[in-house]
Every structure is written in C-alpha cells, then in structure tokens.
Amino acid sequence: MKPISFESDLSGNAYPGRGIMLGRTADGKKAVIAYFIMGRSENSRNRVFVEDGQGIRTQAFDESKLVDPSLIIYAPVRVLGNRTIVTNGDQTDTVYELMDKEQTFEQSLKTRTFEPDDPNFTPRISGVVNVTDGKLDISISILKSDDGNPESSLRYTYTYENPLAGKGRFIHTYMGDGNPLPSYEGEPTPVVVGDDDLDTFTDKVWNALNSENKVSLFTRYIDIATGEYESRIVNKNK
C-alpha cells in the first residue's frame, strides 16, 4: 500500500480515539513521533498532557470533575536509554520495566491485553522508537479482542528496520465512532512524512483532528545522528 496523507486520514475520521504515528522525515535525518488522545465523555475530555522527565503523562485539567482515573491517567511516553516508548495506557510502564529487565517489546506486552472497558474492549496500542549509533528501528503493537469478543485476544507486532525517509506508520484505537466503538483493523497505515519543522508538523496534525473530540497532542523529532530531541505539547484545555 502506498503512503497516504497523514492529515487527510485524520480529518476523514471524526473519532479515531487515541493514535500513534512513528516514522522518519523526508530528509532522513529525524525520527518522528506523534501521539494524540480524543474523548467523547466529560471524564475523557477533562485531561491535559504535561511533561514528565523525558516523557509525558496525562493529568486531570479540573481535578473536581475527575471520575475514574483508571484508564485515562497514565504516562503515554517514557524513555529507556536509546528507546522511546509510546502507548495509549499504563502498559507504557509495563514495557519500560520489562525491557529494562532485558525482555523484548513483544515479550513485555505478552503480560497485557486489551482494556477492560466493556463493551468497547479498547485495543492497547504501543510503539517503540530505537535510535542507536545513527540507526533507526521502529516497532508497533496492537492488542485487541476478537471482533469485540473478550474470550479471545489478538496480538500483532510490526517491526520496521531502517524505515524509509518520508514514510510513517499510523495506528489508532477505533475505526470511527459507534456504540460499541469498532476496534482498529489491519496493519498500521503507511503515511507520508514531509520535512516540515516541528512546529509546522504539530500544527498540521492538531488542525486535522476533529475539533469537537480532540483533547491533546504530543509530537517529537529525534535526531538520528545524535539522539537529541525536541518536543511539543498541545492541549485543548487551557
């Protein structure tokens, strides 16, 4: 499948849920990370991203309105050496802790499954960007129920060695709005990555997300030669 426009894919889906895009800039020099969250309920929308060390975490925008923190308060991004971990839940900590004990990305996620939010059984999506000695590798995982049946877990891991310049892979939790919400299907979508500066890239992604449902966006460029990075956070709640 040829890469499609990342922004067009986003704008064509009113509710992709939470999403991860990992890739490489068109000039081949930087790894690209984008992670966003959306929400339909007041509890889901009552969130912001904040910096937390080399990563980020979610927190309630208005603590008085926080109802159930179990599936909405977590650290989406953590850094372990040369590896940047990005997920849509508290499995970030699982991946971090078990990879720190020399387990693989795939092995660490064997201990987890989809979210227990009946009837949606939201998929857990996770990614790792590894920048080491001037080389880039990317892995993406999705853990989901079998067509909404919690009796069966489906586990898929996709690894991209030396990903091509100008190309990213995009995965999200839902195919669109619905009740129950339909889980993502298929491989991560190949998308076009340009050579915009980080601010321009961030603005394009934020503006492509549905204005009613978007909550927060995190972006990061990592210099593949040096490992140095720069990040941006955009929150709807201010």
N, C-alpha and C positions, 0 to 999 in steps of 0.2 A: 504494500500500500504506500502510495506516495504521500509525503507530508502535506498536511493541510494547515490553514491559518489557525494558530492558537486562539487569537482573539475572536475570529469568526465562530469557532467551535464553542467558545464560552458564551458569546452573545446569542447563539442559537439555542441555548438550553437555559430555561428560567430557573431550574433548580438542580444543578449537578451535585449539590451537597458540599462535601469537602473534597479538595483536589490537590494533587501533586504533579508538578511538571519538572522534569530533570532533563538537562541537555547541555549543549555546547554552542557557544556563539559562532556566528558565521566566519569570523576571523580565526577561529580555532583556539583562541588564547584563554578563554574563560569557561568554567563550568557554570551552569545556570540552574538556580533553584527557584521555584515559585510554589507557595503553599497558601491556600485560601480556605476560609470557612464561611458557610452561609447558614441561615436559620429561618424557620417558619414560626416557631413558638417564641413567646416573650423571653423565656429562660435561655433559649439558644441565641437569641439576638442580644442578650444582655452580657456581651463579652468584648474584651479587647485583647490584643497581643501586646506583651511587654517584653523587653529584653531580659534575659536571664543568663548571665555569663556569656558564653559564646553562642548561645542559642536563644530561644524564646519560650514563653509559657503563656497560657491563657489565664485571664482573671476576670472576675465579675466587674462590669462597669458600675453597676449600682448594687452593692452588697445586700441592701434591704430587699431586693427583688430576686435574689438567688434562691431557687427552689431545690434543685437536685444537682449537686456538682459532679456526680459520679462519672458521667460521660462527656462533660463539657469543660472541665477544668483539668488541664494536663500540660505537659511540655511537648509541643509539636516538634521542636528542633533541639538536638543536642550534638555536641562534637566530641568524638573519641579519637584523639590523635589526628590522623590524616583523613578520618571518615566523618562525614556529616550525615546524621540520621534524621529523617523527616517522616513523621507518621501522623495519622489522624486520631490518635488516642494515647492512652497510657502505656501502650506497647513500645513507645519510644524508650521508656525506662527499661523494659524487658530486653530490647535489642542492645541497648547500651551496656547493661550489666552482664549479659551473657557473652556478647562479643568481647568484652573486657576480660572474660574468662576463657578466651580462645575458641569459643563456639562460633560457627558461621552465622551469617544473616538468616539463612534458611532454617538452620537448627534452632536458633533463638525463637523464631516465630512458630515452631512446632508446639511450643508451650501455650500458645494463644489460639483463639478462634474469633469468630465474628462477635459483634456487640450484642448483649442480651436485651435488646430493645424491641421485644415482641410488639407488633407483627413485622417490623421492618428488618430486624436482624441485620443491621447496617454492616457492610463489609469493613474490615480493618485494612487500610491501605498503608503501605510503608515503603520507604526508599532509602538507599544509602549512596552517597557520592564519595568516591575514594580518589583523592588526588595525592599521588605518591611519585616522587622522582620524575616530575614532569609528565606523568601519565594519568589518564582519567579513565575510571571504570564506574559504571552505574548499575545498580540493582533495584528492581521494583517488585513488590509483592502485593497480592490481594488474597485475603481470607474471607470466604463468603459461604452462606448457606446454599444448599442445592435448590434453586428456584423457590426460595422462601421457606423451605422445609428444614427446621433446625436439627433434624435427626442426622443430617449428613453435612460434613464440612468439606468445602472445596478449597484447595491450596495451590496457588500458582506463583512462581517466582520467575522473573525475567531478568537476564543479565546481559548488559551491553558493554563489551570490551572495546575500548578505544572508540567511543561513539563519534559519529561523523560531525564535522563542523556544520553549523547551520541547522541542526536537527535536534529535536527533543522528543521525549515520551511523556504522555499525559494520561493520568488515570484519576478517576473520581469515584465517589461512592454510589451515586444514583444516575440512572439513565435519564431521569427527568422527574417531574412532580408526580404525585399519585398517592393512593392510600390502599394498601401499604406502598411504600416507596420502592420502586423497582431497582434492584442492585445492578451495578455496572456489569457489562458483558464484554467478553473478548479481550484481546491483548491491549496493552497501553497504546493509545493513539499516537502515531508519529505526527509531529507538528513542526512547523517552520520556526526556527530561531534566527533572528537577524543579528545585527551588530550595533543595536541601539545602546546608548549609555544606560546605566541602571535606572536613573530617574525616568527616562522616556519609556523604557520597558515596563516599569512599575505602573506608570500612568496608563499605558495601553491596556494592561491586564485589568487594573482596577475599573477602568471605564467600560470594559467589555462585560464585566459581571453584572447580573441583574440588580438594578438599583434598589429594589424593594427587599431582596433576600440576602444581599451580600453583607458580611459582618466585618471581616478583617482579612488582610493580605500581608504575606511576608515574602520578600524576594532577596536573593543573594547571588552575587557574582564571586567566583573563586578563581584567582589567577593560577592557571595550571602549572606555570613555571616556578612560582614562588610559594604558593599556598595561601597568600594573603587574600583577604576577602573584604567586601563591603556589602552592607545590608540596608534594606528599607522596610519599614512597617507602616501600613495604612489601616486606620481604624475608622469605621463609620461613626461609632460613638466617640464624642469628643467633649 
